Amino acid sequence: MTNLFVKIKGYLGEFLLDFEHNFNSNGITVLYGSNGSGKSTIISTLAGFINNLETKIVLNDKIIENTKIFPPHKRPFGTMFQNPILFEHMNVNQNLDFPINRNKSLNKTLIPKEDLINHLELNSLLKRYPQNLSGGEKLRVALARTILKQSDYLLLDEPMSDLDIKTKARILNFLKMINKKFKIPILYVSHSIEEISQIADEIILLNNGKKVSSGSLSKILNSNSFQKLIGKFESSSVLEGILSETNQLMKITTLDVNGQKLIVPGRPGLIGNIVRVRIRSRDVIVSPVRVNTHITENQLEGIITNIYTEKDTAFSELVINLKNSKINKKSQLLRARITTYNLNKMKIAENKKVFIYISSVSIDRQAYQY
Amino acid sequence: MEAFNFLNSDLNAVLITLKLALTTCFFLALIGTPLAYYLAFKSKKVKPFLESIVTLPLVLPPTVIGFYLIVFFSPDTALGKFFILLTGEQLIFSFYGLVLASIIYSLPFWVQPLQASLEKIGKDTLKTSESLGASKFDTFINVIIPLSKKGFLTSFIISFAHTMGEFGIVLMVGGGIHGKTKVIAISIYDHVEQLSFGKAHFLAGGMLILSFIILLTLFYSNRRSIVRVK
């Protein structure tokens, strides 16, 4: 288990960054925050490019001192910045060899170059120069190059802000694979909820230079501090289900979410895969009684655990536990956003059973295998 | 026989000019390159100050630089003594006096194109290289130099051409001594003063054609890069 302790404190101009976190997971940790919340500063400090902040960085009992003693090239991190840069005077293969030729210590978990080339489909690109690559191709090369540094920790600073959805999905899947297969923990900076819900194992919420909260994906996504941070309009929850059935004719897929069925469009994976689906709170329809006609593909049941009524708006937010007494799994929470007017009309309250209707049309089509 | 002597002295001036230009470029590479690097990547607060100093030789009359050089490097000053220790001669009327004057005079011509080219490479490229395990020196040799080849070429060609063409400062510091500090530009001046227009034509035409070829090569090979020298 890799353990990384980070403490950074200090002013950057008027901005106070005061961050402390103990990373002790081998998974993918997402650092989430809006622009200007200090995410990139944390990455740059870890990578050794900012030296006017008070820092304490300890990786597996090894203290990483200031940049004079530990300049960037001696740090055990593989860093990728926003808008990754390839060396224009080298072809793809030479770019990939750049960190390999500079790796003096032989790491125990050596990731073979051939493996990365195959997984990231770089074979046909090896002889090409960066000028002749598309944005997605460049990113794949840069990612492979960063991984080939064979570092103890990967730091990825919003590497995919410019990519189209399909390429993004492929690379996110790849990152998960790399993380699992080679056991390199990843710190991933993002302010895209889609990206988070697809890859995060843990989330750290950052606001105005300070850590707001941290924890597992479902805990954070359902926390009020997160909902506050992302704004009401984006309020959503992520459900995890096992892919149980695909209907090729209708082009739909059925997921088993805690024993309840959730039908999603397309084919997000193979049978048995775990799939995450993000559902926006405003797309969830709640009813105190079962609707006896078929109105949406999905009808789920749950117990209301919390109701938050907003005093200054027309809305209320419900947190619903999709509990299933037969399967004693971790509970999955779903958020629904309705008007307070409707809430009063329906006469629903905390701890009451409700029926939930979700149209498959509203489900994000990028539900990825995991 | 007399014609041969003249030709010999002109040939000497050509050789001295080439030697001066090459030596100057050599020292500019040593001094101007770190300066351009510092200006492009490091300096923040001192940048305007440093840039002003580097650009000064562009706007000052060469005689001003020459005057101060002669004053500061006169043999009774510490600088003057140091110069004698280093070269064995005092600055005025010596070849290395010319070199020093040319280094100062051509400094902006080395620094500015190189700085522009380094700025185009950008800090992020340096950061990428360092985060991939390359030290600063490693990065300079294997990333910066190959990526700024055109910048180096531009700096070299312009500084070379500019050093070949200087007159005022060379006359002031070097005095135009035959076989020692007399460069082509001064030879031409002497020929014209003596009304030997034929010989002047020979050297002036040569300079014109050579300079044109140099600039043509430069702009042809470098069509897209910016030359910031006025």
Boltz contact constraints between the chains, C-beta under 6 A:
constraints:
  - contact:
      token1: [A, 47]
      token2: [B, 131]
      max_distance: 6.0
  - contact:
      token1: [A, 49]
      token2: [B, 127]
      max_distance: 6.0
  - contact:
      token1: [A, 72]
      token2: [B, 130]
      max_distance: 6.0
  - contact:
      token1: [A, 72]
      token2: [B, 131]
      max_distance: 6.0
  - contact:
      token1: [A, 73]
      token2: [B, 130]
      max_distance: 6.0
  - contact:
      token1: [A, 73]
      token2: [B, 133]
      max_distance: 6.0
  - contact:
      token1: [A, 73]
      token2: [B, 134]
      max_distance: 6.0
  - contact:
      token1: [A, 73]
      token2: [B, 135]
      max_distance: 6.0
  - contact:
      token1: [A, 79]
      token2: [B, 131]
      max_distance: 6.0
  - contact:
      token1: [A, 85]
      token2: [B, 124]
      max_distance: 6.0
  - contact:
      token1: [A, 85]
      token2: [B, 125]
      max_distance: 6.0
  - contact:
      token1: [A, 85]
      token2: [B, 128]
      max_distance: 6.0
  - contact:
      token1: [A, 87]
      token2: [B, 143]
      max_distance: 6.0
  - contact:
      token1: [A, 89]
      token2: [B, 146]
      max_distance: 6.0
  - contact:
      token1: [A, 89]
      token2: [B, 147]
      max_distance: 6.0
  - contact:
      token1: [A, 98]
      token2: [B, 132]
      max_distance: 6.0
  - contact:
      token1: [A, 99]
      token2: [B, 132]
      max_distance: 6.0
  - contact:
      token1: [A, 99]
      token2: [B, 133]
      max_distance: 6.0
  - contact:
      token1: [A, 102]
      token2: [B, 133]
      max_distance: 6.0
  - contact:
      token1: [A, 102]
      token2: [B, 134]
      max_distance: 6.0
  - contact:
      token1: [A, 149]
      token2: [B, 132]
      max_distance: 6.0
  - contact:
      token1: [A, 149]
      token2: [B, 133]
      max_distance: 6.0
